[in-house]
């Protein structure tokens, strides 16, 4: 059976991988033709930092080659002539693209996630609480929550662009797309449903996922607490790892990042709490309704990928002055937060996921074929 039998490889994810690879190849070609336009890893203030230094010509040629190869791989994933022997190399290639997409931008992916959450979450939460207290309807809630949310996201976007993290957004998006392609290729290689992975192993069953998921979720929720507590010491006369001579801007940013880590711990805990399955009463408009499974799962998996793959690089950038060693120790649990959060998200997904429509269609089609075959055999 080819990877694309029954249309399993012709999904939107392969189209997204094809488009992303084409854009990457186009950028690489542009930089090959115009080396002066190359802006990655130059080491100057205007260049987005990478996990490792890349020269203009090697970087441009490498991006062109990887993008072109990605186009070929994406087309192979969509083609009906993809034979059995191609599955393993395709799986290796897609996994390599996923890792490259996350590793290349270095710590800047952490900047994207941390600043966006730190500057957006507080205003969204306060606006939601106010809308609930005033008992506003859908329109009033949309305005009250949407305006500060847009302002917070806009400010976070400005910070991200100022720090040169826009390139990290592009590479991380590519990593996510190719990671999804890897999962799809693995599932189809195991002759499972490309969408849901059924039939899966015993640990993916809801009752089993509930047992092991509770343990890993509690462990994951504990991981960001030390970093948040270190940041909260900036409220006291004995701040730990506070840059000497820093102004109010650094203080506010550090406090927001600390609160964001504590908020992340609370949200992680929500993966096994009732309010992680049904919108709480304080949430306006949608309170009491079931939370779509994809919302917490996607957010947790995206955060876990960034956290897991960039911890080593982030640790090399932490302050080495007074309190630096304690700050370094506070970063160590964040390295475990990523994989534990990914496991917690998977447990949440396996525990709550519903029936797969694709599996149901295939079952109905199989039943119809069997019925037609039996009827044709029964005819004299």
C-alpha positions as CSV (number, residue, x, y, z in Angstrom):
1,X,0.0,0.0,0.0
2,X,1.4,3.4,-0.9
3,X,1.5,6.3,1.5
4,X,-1.3,8.0,-0.3
5,X,-3.7,5.0,-0.6
6,X,-7.3,6.0,0.1
7,X,-6.3,9.7,-0.2
8,X,-4.6,9.6,3.2
9,X,-1.6,11.5,2.0
10,X,-3.5,14.1,0.0
11,X,-4.5,16.2,3.1
12,X,-4.0,19.8,3.8
13,X,-0.8,19.2,5.7
14,X,1.1,18.1,2.6
15,X,-0.1,21.1,0.7
16,X,1.1,23.3,3.6
17,X,4.5,21.5,3.6
18,X,4.7,22.0,-0.2
19,X,3.9,25.7,0.1
20,X,6.3,26.3,3.0
21,X,9.2,24.5,1.2
22,X,8.5,26.5,-2.0
23,X,8.8,29.7,0.0
24,X,12.0,28.5,1.7
25,X,13.5,27.6,-1.7
26,X,12.5,31.0,-3.1
27,X,14.2,32.8,-0.2
28,X,17.3,30.6,-0.7
29,X,17.4,31.4,-4.4
30,X,17.0,35.1,-3.8
31,X,19.9,35.1,-1.3
32,X,22.1,33.1,-3.7
33,X,21.5,35.7,-6.4
34,X,21.7,38.7,-4.0
35,X,24.1,37.7,-1.1
36,X,23.9,41.3,0.3
37,X,20.2,40.6,1.2
38,X,21.1,37.7,3.4
39,X,20.1,38.5,7.0
40,X,20.6,35.4,9.1
41,X,23.3,34.6,11.6
42,X,25.6,37.5,10.6
43,X,26.3,38.3,14.3
44,X,25.4,42.0,14.0
45,X,22.6,43.9,15.8
46,X,20.3,43.8,12.8
47,X,20.6,40.1,12.1
48,X,18.2,37.6,13.8
49,X,20.4,35.3,15.9
50,X,20.5,31.6,15.1
51,X,21.4,28.5,17.1
52,X,24.7,28.5,15.2
53,X,26.5,30.9,12.9
54,X,25.9,30.5,9.1
55,X,27.7,32.4,6.4
56,X,25.8,34.1,3.7
57,X,26.6,31.7,0.8
58,X,26.4,28.4,2.8
59,X,23.2,29.6,4.4
60,X,21.6,30.6,1.1
61,X,22.6,27.5,-0.7
62,X,21.5,25.3,2.2
63,X,18.1,26.9,2.4
64,X,17.7,26.6,-1.3
65,X,18.6,22.9,-1.2
66,X,16.5,22.1,1.8
67,X,13.5,24.0,0.3
68,X,13.9,22.2,-3.0
69,X,14.2,18.8,-1.4
70,X,11.2,19.7,0.7
71,X,9.1,20.3,-2.4
72,X,10.2,16.9,-3.8
73,X,9.3,15.2,-0.5
74,X,6.0,16.9,-0.2
75,X,5.1,15.9,-3.8
76,X,6.2,12.3,-3.0
77,X,3.9,12.3,0.0
78,X,1.0,13.3,-2.2
79,X,1.8,11.1,-5.1
80,X,0.0,7.8,-5.6
81,X,3.1,6.1,-6.9
82,X,5.0,6.3,-3.6
83,X,6.0,2.7,-3.1
84,X,6.5,0.7,0.2
85,X,10.3,1.1,0.2
86,X,10.1,4.9,0.3
87,X,8.3,5.1,3.6
88,X,11.3,4.9,5.8
89,X,13.4,7.5,4.0
90,X,10.4,9.8,3.8
91,X,9.9,9.4,7.5
92,X,13.5,10.3,8.2
93,X,13.4,13.3,5.9
94,X,10.2,14.7,7.4
95,X,11.5,14.2,11.0
96,X,14.7,16.0,10.0
97,X,12.8,19.0,8.6
98,X,10.8,19.2,11.8
99,X,13.9,19.2,14.0
100,X,15.6,21.8,11.7
101,X,12.6,24.1,11.8
102,X,12.7,24.2,15.6
103,X,16.5,24.1,16.2
104,X,17.6,26.7,13.6
105,X,16.2,29.9,15.2
106,X,17.8,29.2,18.6
107,X,16.3,30.9,21.6
108,X,14.2,33.3,19.4
109,X,11.3,30.8,19.4
110,X,11.2,31.1,23.1
111,X,11.0,34.9,22.7
112,X,8.0,34.5,20.4
113,X,6.1,32.3,22.8
114,X,7.1,34.1,26.0
115,X,6.5,37.6,24.9
116,X,3.2,36.9,23.2
117,X,1.9,35.1,26.2
118,X,3.3,37.6,28.7
119,X,1.9,40.7,27.0
120,X,-1.4,39.2,25.8
121,X,-2.7,36.8,28.5
122,X,-3.1,39.4,31.4
123,X,-5.2,41.8,29.4
124,X,-7.3,39.0,27.9
125,X,-7.9,37.5,31.3
126,X,-8.9,40.8,32.9
127,X,-11.2,41.7,30.1
128,X,-12.9,38.4,30.2
129,X,-13.5,38.7,34.0
130,X,-14.9,42.2,33.5
131,X,-17.2,41.1,30.7
132,X,-18.5,38.2,32.9
133,X,-19.0,40.5,35.9
134,X,-21.0,43.0,33.8
135,X,-23.0,40.2,32.2
136,X,-22.3,41.5,28.7
137,X,-23.7,39.7,25.7
138,X,-21.7,38.3,22.8
139,X,-21.2,41.6,21.1
140,X,-20.2,43.5,24.2
141,X,-17.8,40.7,25.2
142,X,-16.3,40.6,21.8
143,X,-15.5,44.3,21.9
144,X,-14.3,44.3,25.5
145,X,-12.1,41.3,25.1
146,X,-11.1,41.8,21.5
147,X,-9.8,45.4,21.8
148,X,-7.3,44.8,24.6
149,X,-6.4,41.4,23.2
150,X,-5.6,43.0,19.8
151,X,-3.6,45.7,21.6
152,X,-1.6,43.1,23.6
153,X,-1.0,41.0,20.6
154,X,0.1,44.0,18.6
155,X,2.5,45.1,21.3
156,X,3.9,41.6,21.5
157,X,4.3,41.5,17.7
158,X,6.2,44.8,17.9
159,X,8.6,43.3,20.5
160,X,9.0,40.2,18.5
161,X,9.8,42.1,15.3
162,X,12.1,44.4,17.2
163,X,14.1,41.5,18.5
164,X,14.3,39.9,15.0
165,X,12.1,36.9,15.9
166,X,10.0,37.1,12.8
167,X,12.4,34.6,11.1
168,X,11.8,32.3,14.1
169,X,8.1,32.4,13.4
170,X,8.7,31.2,9.8
171,X,11.0,28.3,10.8
172,X,8.9,27.2,13.7
173,X,5.8,27.1,11.5
174,X,7.8,24.9,9.1
175,X,8.9,22.7,12.0
176,X,5.2,22.2,13.1
177,X,4.1,21.5,9.5
178,X,6.8,18.9,8.9
179,X,6.3,17.4,12.4
180,X,2.7,16.8,11.3
181,X,3.9,15.2,8.1
182,X,6.1,12.9,10.1
183,X,3.2,11.8,12.2
184,X,1.1,11.2,9.2
185,X,3.8,9.2,7.4
186,X,4.4,7.1,10.5
187,X,0.7,6.3,10.9
188,X,0.3,5.3,7.3
189,X,3.5,3.3,7.4
190,X,1.9,1.3,10.3
191,X,-1.3,1.0,8.3
192,X,-3.3,3.1,10.6
193,X,-5.7,6.0,10.0
194,X,-3.7,9.1,9.0
195,X,-6.0,11.4,10.9
196,X,-6.5,9.7,14.3
197,X,-3.8,6.9,14.3
198,X,-6.3,4.1,15.1
199,X,-6.0,1.3,15.8
200,X,-3.3,2.4,18.3
201,X,-1.4,0.8,21.2
202,X,-3.0,0.0,24.5
203,X,-1.6,3.1,26.2
204,X,-3.6,5.3,23.8
205,X,-6.9,4.0,25.1
206,X,-8.9,6.6,27.2
207,X,-8.8,4.7,30.4
208,X,-5.0,4.1,30.1
209,X,-4.3,7.7,29.1
210,X,-6.2,8.9,32.1
211,X,-4.0,7.0,34.5
212,X,-0.6,7.8,33.2
213,X,-1.7,11.3,32.0
214,X,-2.5,12.4,35.5
215,X,1.0,11.6,36.7
216,X,2.9,13.4,33.9
217,X,0.6,16.4,34.0
218,X,1.2,17.0,37.7
219,X,5.0,16.6,37.1
220,X,4.8,19.0,34.1
221,X,2.9,21.6,36.2
222,X,5.7,21.7,38.8
223,X,8.5,22.4,36.3
224,X,8.0,26.2,35.6
225,X,7.4,27.1,39.3
226,X,11.1,27.7,40.2
227,X,11.7,30.1,37.3
228,X,8.5,32.0,38.2
229,X,9.4,32.2,41.9
230,X,12.9,33.6,41.0
231,X,11.2,36.3,38.9
232,X,8.8,37.1,41.8
233,X,11.7,37.9,44.1
234,X,12.1,41.1,42.0
235,X,9.1,42.3,44.1
236,X,11.2,42.1,47.3
237,X,14.3,44.0,48.4
238,X,16.4,40.9,47.6
239,X,15.9,40.3,43.9
240,X,17.7,37.3,42.4
241,X,19.4,37.7,39.0
242,X,18.1,41.2,38.5
243,X,20.5,43.0,36.0
244,X,22.5,45.7,37.7
245,X,21.5,49.1,36.6
246,X,18.4,47.9,34.8
247,X,15.4,50.2,34.6
248,X,11.7,49.7,35.0
249,X,11.3,48.3,31.5
250,X,13.4,45.3,32.4
251,X,11.6,44.9,35.7
252,X,8.2,44.9,34.1
253,X,9.2,42.5,31.4
254,X,10.8,40.1,33.9
255,X,7.7,40.2,36.1
256,X,5.4,39.5,33.1
257,X,7.6,36.6,32.1
258,X,7.5,35.2,35.6
259,X,3.7,35.5,35.8
260,X,3.5,33.9,32.4
261,X,5.5,30.9,33.6
262,X,3.2,30.6,36.7
263,X,0.2,30.9,34.4
264,X,1.6,28.2,32.2
265,X,1.8,25.9,35.3
266,X,-1.9,26.6,36.0
267,X,-2.9,25.9,32.5
268,X,-0.9,22.7,32.5
269,X,-2.7,21.6,35.6
270,X,-6.0,22.3,33.7
271,X,-5.3,19.4,31.4
272,X,-6.6,17.1,34.2
273,X,-9.1,19.4,35.8
274,X,-12.8,19.8,35.0
275,X,-12.3,23.4,33.9
276,X,-9.9,22.0,31.2
277,X,-12.9,20.2,29.6
278,X,-15.8,22.6,30.2
279,X,-15.4,26.4,30.1
280,X,-15.6,27.7,33.7
281,X,-18.4,30.0,34.9
282,X,-16.2,33.1,34.8
283,X,-15.7,32.8,31.1
284,X,-18.2,35.0,29.3
285,X,-20.6,33.7,26.6
286,X,-19.2,30.2,26.3
287,X,-19.2,29.2,30.0
288,X,-20.6,25.7,30.6
289,X,-19.9,24.5,27.1
290,X,-17.4,21.7,26.3
291,X,-13.9,22.9,25.3
292,X,-12.9,21.7,21.9
293,X,-10.2,19.0,22.3
294,X,-8.0,20.7,19.7
295,X,-7.7,23.9,21.6
296,X,-5.7,22.8,24.7
297,X,-4.0,20.0,22.8
298,X,-2.6,22.3,20.0
299,X,-1.6,25.0,22.4
300,X,0.2,22.6,24.8
301,X,2.0,20.7,22.0
302,X,3.2,23.9,20.4
303,X,4.5,25.2,23.7
304,X,6.1,21.9,24.5
305,X,8.0,21.8,21.2
306,X,9.5,25.2,21.8
307,X,10.3,24.5,25.4
308,X,11.9,21.1,24.8
309,X,14.2,22.0,21.9
310,X,15.6,25.4,23.1
311,X,16.4,24.9,26.8
312,X,20.1,24.1,26.3
313,X,20.5,27.2,24.2
314,X,18.6,29.4,26.6
315,X,20.7,28.2,29.6
316,X,23.8,29.4,27.9
317,X,22.3,32.9,27.7
318,X,21.2,33.3,31.4
319,X,22.9,35.9,33.6
320,X,26.2,34.9,35.3
321,X,26.3,37.7,37.9
322,X,25.0,37.7,41.4
323,X,22.4,35.0,41.7
324,X,23.2,33.7,38.3
325,X,23.9,30.1,39.4
326,X,20.5,30.0,41.2
327,X,18.8,31.4,38.1
328,X,20.6,28.7,36.1
329,X,19.2,26.0,38.4
330,X,15.7,27.5,37.9
331,X,16.0,26.9,34.2
332,X,16.8,23.2,34.5
333,X,13.2,22.1,35.3
334,X,12.0,24.0,32.2
335,X,14.1,21.5,30.1
336,X,11.8,18.8,31.5
337,X,8.7,20.9,31.2
338,X,8.7,20.5,27.4
339,X,8.6,16.7,27.1
340,X,6.4,16.3,30.1
341,X,3.9,18.9,28.7
342,X,3.9,17.1,25.4
343,X,3.1,13.8,27.1
344,X,0.3,15.6,29.1
345,X,-1.2,17.0,26.0
346,X,-1.2,13.6,24.3
347,X,-2.8,12.1,27.3
348,X,-5.5,14.8,27.2
349,X,-6.1,14.2,23.6
350,X,-6.3,10.4,23.9
351,X,-8.6,10.7,26.9
352,X,-11.1,13.1,25.2
353,X,-10.9,12.4,21.5
354,X,-14.2,11.3,19.9
355,X,-14.9,9.0,17.0
356,X,-13.0,9.6,13.8
357,X,-15.2,10.5,10.8
358,X,-12.6,9.1,8.4
359,X,-12.6,5.8,10.2
360,X,-16.4,5.8,10.2
361,X,-16.5,6.4,6.4
362,X,-14.0,3.7,5.7
363,X,-15.9,1.3,7.9
364,X,-19.2,2.1,6.1
365,X,-17.4,1.7,2.7
366,X,-15.9,-1.6,3.8
367,X,-19.3,-2.8,5.0
368,X,-20.9,-1.8,1.7
369,X,-18.3,-3.6,-0.3
370,X,-18.7,-6.8,1.7
371,X,-22.5,-6.6,1.3
372,X,-22.2,-6.1,-2.5
373,X,-19.7,-9.0,-2.7
374,X,-22.0,-11.3,-0.7
375,X,-25.0,-10.4,-2.8
376,X,-23.1,-11.0,-6.0
377,X,-22.0,-14.4,-4.7
378,X,-25.5,-15.3,-3.7
379,X,-26.9,-14.6,-7.2
380,X,-27.5,-17.8,-9.2
